[in-house]
Amino acid sequence: MSRKRLKKEFLRVFGMKAPASGKAKRLFESLAAEYRSAGRAWHTLEHIRQILAFLKKRRVEINDWPSVQLAAWFHDVVYDTKAKDNEEQSALYARECLKQLGIPPEVVKHTTALIRATKKHKAIPHDKDSRIFLDADLSILGSGKKDYDNYAAKIRKEYAWAPEELYRTGRKKALTGFLKRKHIYFTAAVRNELEKRARRNLRREIAQLTAREAVRV
């Protein structure tokens, strides 16, 4: 999807609800600038494209389509690998921007709740949309070997500041956390499609990180 097409997709989310289309256009440019900012390798507009494509395939299953789309756009807008509150800051950023555009309070509330759910990747109770949204965000884990390895390499680039030992320890902890879950994915259809491959990818990356550790010792 080209950047021009992506912009059209973004503006279409608002429909006739945004009182000033000019504000929505400027917001897209601001978001695009954030996702192109220095230090990003994986958390870019390409990541947003992938999530939106995943969600569109499951459109009929989603109850609050505007909120889910907006959550996709805003969930990584604030991204600092040295910070621990990116999700909260992204939710606050989204809330202020959407309020200024006159988006209904219930949509703003749901959008920000979905964004906050990505901090620990725990679904919101009794909210099917959050399960689908989190599966979209985690879908890369169940991708093919080439795509997964590309993703893993880009994550390492985003932590270029971190010494190798520190990165290995933190990354292995994060990957092991997903493996310890009963299920990585929340919806049955995605679980059936991606769960086994995701677990293989995670185990393979952990093994690679361990091998690098052994070599350095």
Number of C-alpha atoms within 10 A of each C-alpha: 11 9 12 9 10 17 16 13 14 18 17 12 16 18 11 10 12 19 14 12 15 10 14 22 15 11 17 18 13 13 18 18 14 18 25 15 14 9 16 19 20 19 22 18 22 16 19 22 17 16 22 22 14 17 22 13 9 13 14 9 13 19 12 15 17 18 23 24 20 23 25 25 24 24 28 24 25 22 22 14 16 10 9 11 15 21 25 19 18 20 26 17 16 24 20 11 17 21 14 14 18 14 16 12 12 9 19 23 14 20 27 24 19 30 30 24 19 21 14 8 21 14 21 15 8 8 13 16 20 27 21 23 28 24 24 21 20 18 20 19 26 23 18 13 15 9 13 18 16 11 19 18 13 16 17 17 15 18 18 13 12 15 9 16 13 10 16 19 14 13 18 17 13 13 17 15 11 17 16 9 9 7 14 24 26 19 14 10 10 16 18 11 13 20 21 13 17 25 19 15 22 21 16 14 18 20 13 13 18 14 12 14 14 9 7 8 6
